[in-house]
Amino acid sequence: MINRHIKHFWELTTPQLYEILALRSEVFVVEQECIYQDLDHKDQEAIHVLGIDVNNKLISYARILPPGVIYPEFAIGRVIVAHSHRGTGEGHRLMDYCMTSIETMAGETSIRISAQAHLESFYEAHKFKSTGKAYLEDGIPHIEMINYPNLAT
């Protein structure tokens, strides 16, 4: 069972912040061999979504950025599932939780993401559609995608 927690930056404990940064580094820097500046001064404005397993270990994480931080819309980023829990549906449950949390905060509203291109179908399963903007970010192909709340399936 995964327990989910939503916390603002100032609510994170030092051990929680350390686990978040360690998981992001493990996957984005080491596993994906991408050297990039993870600490981008947006964490302080983010709403952090933590998935904690029964052993109190962080196994999934995402951050929600309010409108105006990156895009005019809400954004979901740094979506990550620990290697040990991939293929279990945890990524989809995490995205559903993030999207439901945004709807709880702001009602039905658009959400924009910067998705790694190879994950386009993953995000399409959550009703995100490509805006047609493709680009390299830190050497990895990305596409901009948006979810409109009234978008027909």
Backbone bond lengths (Angstrom), bond angles and torsions (degrees), N, CA, C in turn:
res aa  C-N    CA-C-N  psi(-1)  N-CA   C-N-CA  omega(-1)  CA-C   N-CA-C  phi
1 M - - - 1.452 - - 1.528 109.42 -
2 I 1.293 114.86 138.61 1.463 121.21 179.38 1.529 108.50 -109.61
3 N 1.307 116.34 126.01 1.465 121.81 172.99 1.512 108.04 -95.68
4 R 1.314 116.05 134.37 1.464 120.81 -179.25 1.525 109.69 -107.92
5 H 1.320 113.84 141.50 1.460 120.70 179.04 1.525 107.93 -133.29
6 I 1.311 115.26 140.44 1.463 121.34 174.03 1.523 106.39 -114.41
7 K 1.330 114.61 128.33 1.463 118.71 -178.29 1.524 110.23 -141.26
8 H 1.311 114.71 141.48 1.455 120.08 168.40 1.519 107.49 -76.31
9 F 1.301 117.11 162.74 1.460 122.25 -177.10 1.520 112.39 -52.53
10 W 1.324 116.36 -46.44 1.463 120.52 -176.18 1.531 112.54 -70.34
11 E 1.339 117.58 -12.91 1.468 120.89 177.99 1.526 112.85 -89.87
12 L 1.329 116.77 -14.32 1.465 120.36 -179.67 1.524 110.01 -69.89
13 T 1.318 116.20 137.32 1.452 119.33 172.49 1.528 108.01 -79.08
14 T 1.304 116.48 162.94 1.467 120.03 177.25 1.525 111.00 -58.61
15 P 1.351 119.96 -45.21 1.466 119.33 177.08 1.535 113.34 -61.69
16 Q 1.333 117.91 -36.67 1.469 119.84 177.81 1.525 111.08 -65.66
17 L 1.327 116.62 -44.46 1.451 119.80 178.51 1.531 110.45 -61.71
18 Y 1.314 116.73 -41.26 1.464 120.99 178.41 1.531 110.38 -61.12
19 E 1.338 117.77 -44.53 1.470 120.92 178.87 1.521 111.48 -62.89
20 I 1.324 117.36 -40.92 1.467 121.33 178.37 1.519 110.08 -60.49
21 L 1.329 116.27 -51.29 1.462 120.08 -177.87 1.525 111.53 -65.04
22 A 1.333 116.69 -35.95 1.467 120.22 178.66 1.528 110.70 -65.99
23 L 1.342 117.83 -44.40 1.466 120.63 179.41 1.525 110.86 -65.73
24 R 1.312 117.78 -42.83 1.468 120.40 178.38 1.523 110.18 -61.92
25 S 1.319 117.49 -42.49 1.462 121.03 179.16 1.529 111.14 -66.24
26 E 1.325 116.53 -43.73 1.467 121.69 -179.63 1.526 111.58 -56.56
27 V 1.324 116.69 -44.19 1.463 120.19 -175.58 1.521 111.84 -88.48
28 F 1.317 117.83 -54.25 1.466 119.88 -172.48 1.525 113.29 -73.83
29 V 1.311 117.89 -36.23 1.466 120.34 -176.69 1.527 111.24 -92.81
30 V 1.333 117.08 -54.21 1.465 120.27 -174.41 1.523 111.68 -77.71
31 E 1.336 117.20 -58.39 1.466 120.64 -175.88 1.528 111.87 -63.45
32 Q 1.322 117.40 -46.12 1.464 120.47 -177.92 1.529 112.68 -87.73
33 E 1.317 116.23 0.35 1.462 122.31 178.73 1.526 111.83 49.38
34 C 1.323 114.44 50.00 1.459 120.90 -177.61 1.521 109.23 -121.13
35 I 1.296 114.90 111.56 1.459 119.20 176.68 1.527 107.52 -87.20
36 Y 1.316 115.53 114.97 1.466 120.23 -178.81 1.519 109.29 -151.52
37 Q 1.307 115.78 165.62 1.457 121.63 -179.14 1.530 109.05 -87.89
38 D 1.325 116.41 92.70 1.462 121.07 -178.75 1.526 111.55 -67.83
39 L 1.306 117.06 -39.62 1.462 120.63 -179.29 1.527 108.68 -79.21
40 D 1.329 115.22 95.02 1.460 121.78 -170.67 1.528 113.85 -109.77
41 H 1.312 117.84 12.09 1.467 124.07 179.89 1.524 113.03 64.93
42 K 1.342 116.54 18.62 1.460 120.22 174.21 1.529 111.07 -101.90
43 D 1.324 117.14 -17.02 1.463 119.79 179.05 1.527 111.65 -59.17
44 Q 1.318 116.48 -33.53 1.454 120.20 -178.41 1.532 111.94 -65.75
45 E 1.329 116.77 -26.13 1.465 121.21 -179.84 1.520 112.28 -98.11
46 A 1.319 116.79 -6.66 1.459 122.15 -173.68 1.517 112.77 -84.12
47 I 1.310 113.36 158.55 1.455 122.76 167.40 1.520 104.49 -102.96
48 H 1.307 117.36 121.01 1.461 122.94 -173.20 1.527 109.53 -96.73
49 V 1.324 115.48 129.85 1.462 121.77 -179.81 1.524 107.44 -110.51
50 L 1.318 115.53 116.89 1.462 121.20 -176.68 1.524 110.30 -113.34
51 G 1.328 116.19 133.46 1.456 122.24 172.42 1.518 108.05 -107.56
52 I 1.323 116.37 115.03 1.465 122.42 -174.38 1.534 108.80 -113.24
53 D 1.334 116.95 130.48 1.465 120.40 -179.95 1.529 111.19 -84.79
54 V 1.339 116.44 -179.45 1.466 121.27 -176.40 1.525 112.75 -65.18
55 N 1.326 117.33 -18.56 1.468 121.47 177.17 1.519 111.83 -92.15
56 N 1.346 116.80 12.28 1.457 123.53 179.99 1.526 112.47 63.50
57 K 1.341 116.38 32.65 1.461 122.23 179.24 1.523 109.51 -107.48
58 L 1.315 116.11 136.76 1.460 121.75 177.02 1.524 108.87 -70.19
59 I 1.329 117.17 119.09 1.464 120.18 -179.64 1.536 112.54 -118.83
60 S 1.325 117.05 -12.84 1.464 119.59 174.33 1.522 108.84 -150.51
61 Y 1.324 114.01 155.83 1.461 119.02 -174.21 1.527 108.74 -160.29
62 A 1.308 115.70 147.69 1.465 122.98 169.15 1.519 106.98 -154.55
63 R 1.317 114.97 160.92 1.460 117.18 172.71 1.519 108.64 -124.45
64 I 1.316 113.65 141.66 1.458 122.34 177.54 1.518 106.52 -105.86
65 L 1.319 115.13 127.86 1.465 119.94 178.42 1.525 109.22 -109.99
66 P 1.318 116.61 127.69 1.463 120.36 -179.92 1.526 111.82 -64.25
67 P 1.321 116.72 161.15 1.465 120.30 176.68 1.525 111.05 -53.79
68 G 1.325 115.34 139.01 1.454 121.42 176.86 1.512 114.81 95.26
69 V 1.341 118.20 -13.74 1.462 119.87 179.32 1.526 110.26 -77.61
70 I 1.335 116.89 -47.79 1.468 121.82 175.85 1.522 110.11 -120.44
71 Y 1.311 115.21 -49.21 1.474 123.19 -177.05 1.523 108.89 -122.04
72 P 1.328 116.66 166.54 1.472 118.79 173.62 1.534 112.04 -64.89
73 E 1.348 115.99 -23.19 1.454 121.89 -179.64 1.534 109.57 -97.09
74 F 1.327 115.71 172.89 1.456 120.19 166.93 1.519 108.08 -60.19
75 A 1.322 116.50 153.97 1.458 121.92 175.88 1.521 108.52 -133.24
76 I 1.322 115.15 148.27 1.460 121.38 171.70 1.518 105.82 -118.94
77 G 1.314 116.31 131.13 1.455 119.48 -178.46 1.515 112.26 -147.55
78 R 1.328 114.79 176.84 1.465 123.07 -179.73 1.539 110.44 52.76
79 V 1.337 115.93 36.01 1.462 121.31 179.60 1.525 108.25 -69.26
80 I 1.323 116.01 125.41 1.457 119.27 -172.37 1.525 110.80 -151.16
81 V 1.317 114.89 140.93 1.461 122.33 173.90 1.525 106.79 -128.32
82 A 1.322 116.06 131.09 1.466 120.44 178.95 1.526 109.41 -58.62
83 H 1.317 115.49 146.06 1.461 121.81 -177.85 1.531 111.41 -51.18
84 S 1.312 117.06 -38.06 1.472 122.38 -177.59 1.522 113.56 -63.65
85 H 1.340 118.46 -18.58 1.459 121.56 -175.82 1.531 112.95 -117.67
86 R 1.308 117.38 9.82 1.463 119.42 177.15 1.516 110.08 -73.19
87 G 1.313 115.46 148.88 1.457 120.56 -179.55 1.516 113.53 82.24
88 T 1.320 116.99 5.31 1.467 121.36 -179.23 1.527 112.58 -101.52
89 G 1.335 117.14 -4.50 1.461 121.17 -174.44 1.515 112.59 90.62
90 E 1.328 116.82 0.49 1.464 120.50 -177.81 1.522 111.90 -60.46
91 G 1.326 118.01 -38.09 1.460 120.10 179.07 1.517 112.11 -60.93
92 H 1.325 116.83 -41.53 1.466 120.91 178.34 1.529 110.92 -67.75
93 R 1.329 116.36 -41.87 1.467 118.93 178.06 1.531 110.98 -63.28
94 L 1.324 116.44 -38.91 1.468 120.90 177.98 1.529 110.73 -62.54
95 M 1.332 116.56 -46.68 1.472 119.77 179.59 1.527 110.91 -63.06
96 D 1.338 116.96 -43.77 1.464 119.95 178.03 1.525 110.40 -58.39
97 Y 1.328 116.36 -42.17 1.457 120.86 -179.73 1.536 110.93 -64.17
98 C 1.324 116.27 -43.79 1.473 120.08 178.37 1.525 110.99 -60.93
99 M 1.321 115.82 -45.60 1.463 119.68 -177.18 1.530 111.04 -67.39
100 T 1.328 117.15 -39.87 1.466 120.86 176.79 1.525 110.32 -65.04
101 S 1.325 117.13 -38.45 1.472 120.74 178.57 1.518 111.02 -63.48
102 I 1.323 116.89 -41.80 1.467 120.12 177.82 1.524 109.94 -63.64
103 E 1.326 116.77 -43.31 1.467 119.79 179.28 1.529 110.88 -62.79
104 T 1.322 117.73 -37.37 1.459 121.63 177.28 1.531 110.54 -64.61
105 M 1.329 116.74 -39.31 1.469 121.17 -178.76 1.521 112.60 -73.63
106 A 1.349 116.45 -39.89 1.462 119.40 -167.06 1.523 114.72 -130.03
107 G 1.315 118.02 4.14 1.466 119.80 -174.66 1.520 109.25 76.10
108 E 1.293 116.01 -169.82 1.466 119.24 178.88 1.520 109.05 -68.07
109 T 1.309 116.05 122.82 1.453 121.52 -176.78 1.527 109.95 -152.12
110 S 1.293 116.91 158.93 1.460 121.47 179.25 1.520 110.78 -74.39
111 I 1.341 114.91 148.94 1.462 122.22 177.78 1.518 107.33 -130.70
112 R 1.317 117.10 131.28 1.466 121.90 179.87 1.529 108.95 -114.52
113 I 1.329 115.82 143.03 1.459 120.78 178.75 1.521 110.39 -134.79
114 S 1.299 115.08 158.03 1.458 123.80 169.33 1.517 105.25 -109.43
115 A 1.336 116.60 101.80 1.462 121.56 -171.88 1.521 111.28 -101.25
116 Q 1.327 116.10 140.99 1.449 118.61 169.00 1.526 106.35 -62.73
117 A 1.330 115.95 131.49 1.466 121.30 -171.62 1.526 113.02 -55.22
118 H 1.328 117.67 -35.94 1.468 118.69 -178.03 1.533 112.77 -70.57
119 L 1.330 117.17 -8.15 1.462 121.32 178.48 1.532 112.44 -103.89
120 E 1.328 117.05 14.15 1.464 120.72 -177.62 1.533 111.98 -55.13
121 S 1.327 118.26 -45.81 1.469 119.98 -177.79 1.537 110.94 -67.25
122 F 1.336 117.43 -32.89 1.463 120.52 175.22 1.527 110.00 -57.80
123 Y 1.333 117.12 -48.11 1.457 120.69 -178.29 1.521 111.80 -74.63
124 E 1.327 118.06 -29.73 1.469 120.44 174.83 1.527 110.63 -61.41
125 A 1.338 116.98 -31.65 1.464 121.01 177.28 1.531 111.05 -63.80
126 H 1.333 116.83 -17.19 1.465 122.25 178.03 1.529 110.94 -107.01
127 K 1.334 115.03 21.24 1.473 123.90 175.62 1.520 113.89 68.62
128 F 1.327 117.47 24.24 1.456 120.27 171.79 1.524 108.18 -84.45
129 K 1.306 115.82 142.62 1.467 122.13 178.24 1.524 108.31 -124.24
130 S 1.315 115.96 142.40 1.457 121.00 178.02 1.522 110.15 -64.83
131 T 1.325 116.30 140.70 1.465 120.82 174.40 1.526 110.17 -86.75
132 G 1.338 116.27 -6.74 1.457 121.32 -177.26 1.515 112.70 92.23
133 K 1.321 117.00 -4.29 1.459 121.02 179.72 1.527 109.13 -90.20
134 A 1.331 116.90 108.51 1.469 122.72 177.32 1.525 107.90 -111.90
135 Y 1.322 116.95 144.72 1.466 120.52 -175.88 1.524 109.43 -162.27
136 L 1.306 114.72 163.31 1.459 120.57 172.46 1.517 108.29 -93.58
137 E 1.313 115.94 130.73 1.455 120.69 174.45 1.517 106.85 -126.03
138 D 1.300 116.64 115.45 1.464 122.36 -178.31 1.527 111.34 55.70
139 G 1.332 115.81 36.53 1.463 121.88 176.61 1.517 114.75 81.15
140 I 1.326 118.56 3.62 1.466 122.74 -179.41 1.535 108.58 -114.15
141 P 1.349 117.74 129.70 1.473 120.00 177.32 1.533 111.08 -61.83
142 H 1.307 115.30 130.42 1.464 123.17 178.94 1.523 109.79 -128.12
143 I 1.313 114.92 158.95 1.461 121.38 171.02 1.521 108.24 -133.87
144 E 1.308 114.70 145.52 1.453 120.00 174.83 1.525 107.62 -86.06
145 M 1.320 116.25 133.19 1.457 121.07 -179.05 1.526 108.95 -132.82
146 I 1.324 116.03 153.71 1.463 120.60 179.34 1.519 109.26 -138.42
147 N 1.316 114.07 146.69 1.454 122.43 176.31 1.521 106.47 -116.30
148 Y 1.334 115.17 117.11 1.461 120.01 175.19 1.517 107.84 -96.39
149 P 1.316 119.31 133.73 1.459 120.42 -173.46 1.526 114.06 -61.75
150 N 1.308 118.02 -29.37 1.461 120.18 -177.65 1.528 112.02 -101.78
151 L 1.344 116.83 19.17 1.453 121.67 -178.80 1.525 109.41 -71.79
152 A 1.309 116.64 125.85 1.463 120.84 178.55 1.511 110.04 -70.58
153 T 1.315 117.10 147.67 1.459 121.48 179.47 1.498 111.53 -80.19
